[in-house]
């Protein structure tokens, strides 16, 4: 069925059902034209001819003041957030079950509440009594944090609107449900709808919202990836159950640098901040042994030193094993291929095991040279000097590419007592007093000079 055309005045915007020569709204002549419509398509789906309200446009020269931030006085948490909590922001915190997400957020809620921010902690997985017991164990029962235990999002938003807190923590997003969505809590539809409602509510009311998300077997936050796009900041809480170290990593942050990390230590009194993570990661390092190499890395804006451990042993199976903990397995295969193709050092018939000590996870390409050094050290049964750090990226041609922030890496290594470093040539490599920098141009030269082969 054909739609009746609509007409509007180009001078004042008045709408009419039929054309006329003179606009009754502004009195102008020959300004009424037929509307073409915003879009074409089926009537039930297309926008049709109806117009909305115009939005305000600005240019790039407009001055914007930085958003005010509230600090929790937890230095590591404030660092990861980019300097503090931004009002009306939505933050998603993910991690394995039992890693310490609820403990961290309860400590953060107590610190923000003691700093004068009205804070509400909503638990969908535990009763309020359980949260109070945890607070008593952590010595936080005197903090003015308000608790609630509910999973109905309509009730939660009604309470938040009435109380108007500065911070609301939702633990967790997988337990929330909307009565308008016909699916079980934790399903893709419920998680997407709940995250959308909470995020838009935070923007409208000026309330900072922290959402807790479970992690799948693949290490990603359960539910659709669109949840990560809705929020302003995505934090991952990492760590191995066998280690006391916990790392809070920012993988997305609209108000600060991404890839920033905060390091915590799990104790009986909760999570304690680690101000010098390099010293903590190297504290368990004993006498240097074959396969042990110290890597000087950069996590966000912070230099971090950690130990890479490699073991190379004859394989009793026809298919040699390649086991990696804390690093990319595909990148390990690439390093092994470059060592064999460019340096003539085969690893066929040998099992290779690589581990990043302390439960640390490394994503930086500058760890390539340290990994190659650990593999060669284990294969040749030759330990590197105890006072040496290694960093640099390896290309497929065997050339060594310089790593950024060389000076920061060297200063951090010097602070912890290291006196020499092996790094690629080129790039900005200013001298650091007290550090001997040995620069290499390719992997073959590195193998020949350090291990006496090539």
Legacy VTK file of the C-alpha trace (Angstrom):
# vtk DataFile Version 3.0
C-alpha trace
ASCII
DATASET POLYDATA
POINTS 454 float
0.000 0.000 0.000
1.498 3.355 -1.060
2.281 5.841 1.683
1.000 9.396 1.572
3.864 11.816 0.874
4.845 14.372 3.504
6.120 17.904 2.967
8.300 20.230 5.024
9.458 23.848 4.892
13.170 24.281 4.207
13.151 27.617 6.062
11.500 26.755 9.377
11.163 22.933 9.249
7.370 22.822 9.634
5.709 19.626 8.342
2.584 19.455 6.160
0.455 16.707 4.667
0.079 18.508 1.316
1.981 20.978 -0.751
1.228 24.691 -0.853
3.019 27.695 -2.256
3.294 29.580 1.054
4.388 28.215 4.430
1.833 28.821 7.168
4.562 28.628 9.811
7.009 31.309 8.636
5.199 32.919 5.721
7.938 32.169 3.159
7.021 31.383 -0.437
8.168 28.347 -2.451
10.007 26.764 0.451
7.803 23.656 0.852
9.237 20.499 -0.705
8.360 16.814 -0.552
10.344 14.784 1.969
12.476 11.998 0.548
12.576 10.159 3.862
15.522 9.153 6.027
15.644 5.631 4.585
13.825 3.229 2.306
12.707 -0.308 2.992
9.875 -2.222 4.672
7.599 0.061 6.618
7.967 -1.825 9.908
11.781 -1.789 9.765
12.839 1.411 7.964
13.019 4.861 9.571
10.714 6.299 6.939
10.184 10.055 6.596
9.897 10.964 10.292
12.783 13.116 11.469
14.428 13.165 14.860
16.095 15.923 16.824
19.368 17.239 15.470
22.495 16.623 17.519
24.997 19.306 18.528
28.187 19.320 16.466
31.575 20.581 17.639
35.000 20.734 16.028
38.297 19.249 17.165
39.495 22.577 18.551
36.972 22.500 21.395
38.722 22.421 24.769
37.735 19.584 27.099
38.792 19.526 30.721
40.155 16.165 31.931
37.576 14.163 33.902
37.960 14.379 37.692
39.277 11.210 39.310
38.749 9.677 42.712
41.715 7.722 44.028
41.258 4.605 46.123
44.652 5.000 47.820
45.462 1.536 46.463
48.404 2.579 44.305
48.360 -0.493 42.070
44.612 -0.228 41.376
44.799 3.508 40.668
47.689 2.870 38.271
45.684 0.352 36.237
42.632 2.649 36.135
44.801 5.414 34.683
45.105 7.544 37.811
41.853 6.878 39.626
38.132 6.233 39.152
36.362 8.392 36.568
32.721 9.381 37.289
30.011 7.757 35.124
32.433 5.090 33.882
31.677 1.403 33.341
34.432 -1.078 34.263
34.469 -4.813 33.548
36.696 -7.032 35.717
37.272 -10.621 34.581
39.226 -13.527 36.011
39.227 -17.222 36.788
36.967 -18.493 39.584
38.626 -18.140 42.975
41.427 -15.902 41.701
40.451 -13.094 44.095
38.108 -10.799 42.141
35.592 -10.422 44.969
38.376 -9.902 47.507
39.992 -7.186 45.397
36.729 -5.356 44.750
35.646 -5.548 48.379
38.971 -4.008 49.392
38.565 -1.354 46.684
34.983 -0.625 47.802
36.181 -0.164 51.394
38.951 2.220 50.316
36.629 4.301 48.133
34.024 4.431 50.915
36.627 5.549 53.466
37.700 8.251 50.997
34.188 9.724 51.173
32.528 8.116 48.131
29.145 6.497 48.720
29.606 2.867 47.677
27.092 0.040 47.184
28.220 -3.577 46.752
25.586 -5.803 45.102
26.268 -9.538 45.267
24.348 -11.944 43.086
26.356 -15.018 44.084
26.657 -14.658 47.859
24.412 -13.593 50.709
25.124 -10.350 52.525
26.239 -12.357 55.573
28.965 -14.054 53.519
30.240 -10.706 52.266
30.290 -9.374 55.838
32.269 -12.424 56.979
34.858 -11.782 54.284
35.029 -8.111 55.296
35.635 -9.106 58.929
38.406 -11.497 57.882
40.053 -8.707 55.886
39.632 -6.165 58.670
37.258 -3.994 56.611
34.091 -4.291 58.692
34.399 -0.642 59.780
34.193 0.666 56.187
30.874 2.463 55.341
30.030 0.140 52.440
26.352 -0.679 51.862
25.561 -4.274 50.891
22.755 -5.832 48.883
22.048 -9.358 47.620
19.770 -9.501 44.585
19.782 -10.597 40.958
16.713 -8.770 39.605
18.125 -5.867 37.616
14.894 -3.867 37.866
15.126 -3.909 41.668
18.840 -3.104 41.609
18.476 -0.107 39.278
15.544 1.197 41.323
17.685 1.041 44.459
20.659 2.704 42.792
18.461 5.489 41.459
17.035 6.161 44.927
20.365 5.943 46.785
22.461 7.765 44.127
25.869 6.297 45.098
29.156 7.323 43.560
30.202 3.711 42.940
28.212 0.508 42.446
29.864 -2.919 42.222
27.863 -5.724 40.570
29.178 -9.207 41.416
28.617 -10.704 38.921
27.071 -9.785 35.557
26.342 -13.464 34.784
23.864 -13.672 37.691
21.811 -10.613 36.710
18.528 -11.051 34.831
15.946 -8.808 33.187
12.274 -9.696 33.374
11.857 -8.508 29.761
14.258 -11.134 28.347
12.955 -14.688 28.023
16.117 -16.632 28.799
17.999 -17.939 31.804
20.475 -15.791 33.767
23.977 -16.118 32.341
22.796 -16.647 28.775
24.108 -14.478 25.951
20.876 -12.485 25.728
20.694 -11.798 29.458
24.373 -10.838 29.774
24.175 -8.486 26.791
20.944 -6.853 27.968
22.104 -6.502 31.592
25.433 -4.981 30.567
23.675 -2.523 28.258
21.204 -1.425 30.950
23.911 -0.965 33.590
26.239 0.910 31.252
23.583 3.331 30.014
22.337 3.820 33.590
25.877 4.737 34.675
26.135 7.346 31.904
22.721 8.893 32.643
23.025 9.082 36.420
26.752 9.788 36.722
27.397 6.611 38.756
30.561 4.577 38.289
29.677 0.898 37.809
32.065 -2.051 38.176
30.902 -5.338 36.638
32.466 -8.689 37.535
32.629 -11.195 34.674
33.481 -14.887 34.682
36.162 -16.239 32.364
35.758 -19.165 29.951
38.224 -22.023 29.442
39.823 -20.018 26.630
40.578 -17.193 29.095
38.003 -14.730 27.736
35.150 -13.090 29.609
32.086 -15.312 29.305
29.248 -13.993 27.186
29.384 -12.013 23.937
32.477 -9.958 23.180
30.114 -7.025 22.670
30.088 -6.619 26.456
33.726 -5.560 26.295
32.823 -2.955 23.658
30.043 -1.493 25.819
32.191 -0.643 28.825
34.931 1.968 29.156
37.553 -0.215 30.818
38.260 -3.956 30.731
40.537 -5.402 33.429
41.752 -9.004 33.655
42.808 -10.476 36.990
45.538 -13.028 36.282
47.597 -15.403 38.359
48.396 -19.053 39.017
46.810 -20.830 41.959
50.196 -22.219 42.968
51.703 -18.720 43.250
50.816 -15.896 45.598
51.183 -13.239 42.896
48.121 -11.688 41.243
48.299 -9.333 38.273
45.538 -6.868 37.346
45.966 -6.004 33.662
44.112 -3.314 31.684
43.382 -4.589 28.167
41.130 -1.631 27.341
40.924 1.796 28.943
39.268 4.872 27.476
40.623 7.045 30.282
44.215 5.829 30.516
46.922 3.623 29.014
46.099 0.037 28.099
48.381 -2.889 28.980
49.109 -1.274 32.341
49.475 -3.770 35.182
49.077 -3.728 38.936
50.750 -6.437 41.002
49.291 -7.849 44.218
50.312 -10.589 46.611
47.667 -12.900 48.081
48.042 -13.030 51.856
45.893 -14.128 54.782
44.760 -10.518 55.211
43.711 -10.108 51.579
45.571 -8.718 48.596
48.669 -6.714 49.453
50.115 -4.258 46.946
53.532 -4.940 45.442
55.331 -1.682 44.743
58.424 -3.342 43.230
57.224 -6.361 41.230
60.636 -7.016 39.654
62.190 -7.721 43.038
59.262 -9.982 43.928
59.428 -12.013 40.699
63.166 -12.514 41.114
63.077 -13.148 44.865
62.882 -16.934 44.407
65.719 -17.026 41.888
68.611 -19.029 43.209
72.015 -19.785 41.718
71.964 -19.316 37.927
71.508 -22.616 36.138
71.331 -23.661 32.477
68.062 -22.554 30.916
67.523 -19.620 33.295
67.521 -16.100 31.797
66.314 -12.769 33.224
64.176 -10.761 30.802
63.833 -6.982 31.134
60.316 -6.249 29.926
57.859 -3.350 29.822
54.268 -3.720 31.011
52.344 -0.568 30.157
54.522 2.238 31.512
56.346 0.110 34.079
59.559 -1.894 33.556
59.293 -5.413 34.986
62.053 -8.003 35.278
61.149 -11.689 35.360
62.864 -15.029 34.947
62.396 -17.258 31.897
63.081 -20.947 32.464
63.676 -23.461 29.657
64.266 -27.198 29.655
65.404 -29.169 26.605
65.503 -32.955 26.878
65.566 -35.914 24.449
62.077 -36.980 23.530
61.073 -40.606 24.051
58.178 -40.128 21.608
58.112 -39.791 17.853
56.426 -36.405 18.206
58.472 -34.002 20.361
56.531 -31.959 22.931
56.379 -28.162 23.046
54.941 -26.950 26.364
54.677 -23.246 27.225
53.417 -21.523 30.391
53.109 -17.740 30.413
54.065 -17.122 26.764
52.660 -17.619 23.269
53.159 -21.180 22.009
53.070 -20.056 18.382
55.885 -17.601 18.975
57.962 -20.351 20.588
57.560 -22.442 17.420
58.735 -19.447 15.381
61.869 -18.985 17.533
62.720 -22.696 17.197
62.310 -22.490 13.412
64.571 -19.410 13.151
67.251 -21.064 15.298
67.259 -24.099 13.005
66.980 -22.288 9.658
69.302 -19.317 10.313
71.732 -20.686 12.917
71.773 -24.408 12.074
70.750 -25.438 15.600
68.080 -28.176 15.354
65.590 -29.029 18.067
64.113 -32.052 16.288
63.719 -35.029 18.605
63.959 -32.794 21.679
61.165 -31.923 24.092
61.056 -28.188 24.830
59.491 -26.729 27.971
59.297 -22.982 28.604
57.999 -21.324 31.770
57.699 -17.729 32.973
58.486 -17.863 36.689
56.096 -16.380 39.217
52.900 -16.846 37.191
53.624 -13.849 34.971
52.186 -13.723 31.432
54.313 -12.010 28.773
52.882 -10.664 25.515
55.807 -8.465 24.476
57.785 -9.382 21.301
60.939 -8.103 23.030
61.041 -11.393 24.946
62.159 -13.261 21.789
65.882 -12.919 22.438
65.536 -13.905 26.104
63.580 -17.016 25.070
66.223 -17.928 22.478
68.937 -17.452 25.099
67.077 -19.694 27.570
66.588 -22.411 24.931
70.251 -22.342 23.864
71.407 -22.257 27.476
69.343 -25.351 28.266
70.389 -27.162 25.086
74.108 -26.446 25.523
73.949 -26.902 29.325
75.663 -23.544 29.750
74.411 -20.922 32.206
74.456 -17.214 31.407
76.166 -14.825 33.875
74.017 -14.082 36.920
74.271 -10.306 36.454
73.003 -10.207 32.844
69.560 -9.299 31.470
68.435 -10.008 27.891
65.799 -8.407 25.653
65.154 -7.916 21.942
62.846 -8.992 19.104
63.842 -11.627 16.540
62.727 -11.352 12.911
62.242 -14.319 10.578
65.468 -13.423 8.780
67.416 -13.868 11.995
68.014 -10.154 12.458
67.529 -8.578 15.886
65.161 -5.635 16.114
65.519 -3.027 18.875
63.003 -2.871 21.714
61.362 0.381 22.849
62.168 2.091 26.163
65.664 0.599 26.352
66.759 3.141 28.945
63.909 2.281 31.322
64.729 -1.419 31.070
68.393 -0.817 31.832
67.640 1.470 34.788
65.305 -1.099 36.340
67.922 -3.835 35.871
70.611 -1.647 37.426
68.345 -0.912 40.397
68.159 -4.651 41.133
71.915 -5.198 40.935
72.412 -6.290 37.314
75.559 -4.963 35.654
75.309 -6.076 32.012
72.665 -6.420 29.317
72.406 -8.071 25.894
70.221 -6.149 23.435
69.905 -5.566 19.661
71.788 -2.824 17.848
70.028 0.285 16.640
67.236 2.315 18.145
67.667 4.611 21.109
70.138 2.988 23.464
71.551 5.672 25.750
74.248 4.569 28.114
73.340 3.953 31.730
76.150 4.461 34.169
77.245 1.175 35.700
75.610 -0.991 32.992
77.636 -2.729 30.269
75.470 -2.928 27.130
76.432 -5.639 24.625
74.570 -4.951 21.369
74.067 -7.622 18.693
72.907 -7.208 15.087
71.688 -10.724 14.308
70.907 -14.021 15.986
73.898 -15.812 14.464
76.309 -13.334 16.023
74.512 -13.671 19.358
74.857 -17.472 19.305
78.530 -17.301 18.346
79.531 -14.693 20.917
77.507 -15.874 23.894
77.606 -19.656 23.399
80.696 -20.015 21.216
78.867 -21.623 18.281
77.330 -20.453 15.073
LINES 1 455
454 0 1 2 3 4 5 6 7 8 9 10 11 12 13 14 15 16 17 18 19 20 21 22 23 24 25 26 27 28 29 30 31 32 33 34 35 36 37 38 39 40 41 42 43 44 45 46 47 48 49 50 51 52 53 54 55 56 57 58 59 60 61 62 63 64 65 66 67 68 69 70 71 72 73 74 75 76 77 78 79 80 81 82 83 84 85 86 87 88 89 90 91 92 93 94 95 96 97 98 99 100 101 102 103 104 105 106 107 108 109 110 111 112 113 114 115 116 117 118 119 120 121 122 123 124 125 126 127 128 129 130 131 132 133 134 135 136 137 138 139 140 141 142 143 144 145 146 147 148 149 150 151 152 153 154 155 156 157 158 159 160 161 162 163 164 165 166 167 168 169 170 171 172 173 174 175 176 177 178 179 180 181 182 183 184 185 186 187 188 189 190 191 192 193 194 195 196 197 198 199 200 201 202 203 204 205 206 207 208 209 210 211 212 213 214 215 216 217 218 219 220 221 222 223 224 225 226 227 228 229 230 231 232 233 234 235 236 237 238 239 240 241 242 243 244 245 246 247 248 249 250 251 252 253 254 255 256 257 258 259 260 261 262 263 264 265 266 267 268 269 270 271 272 273 274 275 276 277 278 279 280 281 282 283 284 285 286 287 288 289 290 291 292 293 294 295 296 297 298 299 300 301 302 303 304 305 306 307 308 309 310 311 312 313 314 315 316 317 318 319 320 321 322 323 324 325 326 327 328 329 330 331 332 333 334 335 336 337 338 339 340 341 342 343 344 345 346 347 348 349 350 351 352 353 354 355 356 357 358 359 360 361 362 363 364 365 366 367 368 369 370 371 372 373 374 375 376 377 378 379 380 381 382 383 384 385 386 387 388 389 390 391 392 393 394 395 396 397 398 399 400 401 402 403 404 405 406 407 408 409 410 411 412 413 414 415 416 417 418 419 420 421 422 423 424 425 426 427 428 429 430 431 432 433 434 435 436 437 438 439 440 441 442 443 444 445 446 447 448 449 450 451 452 453
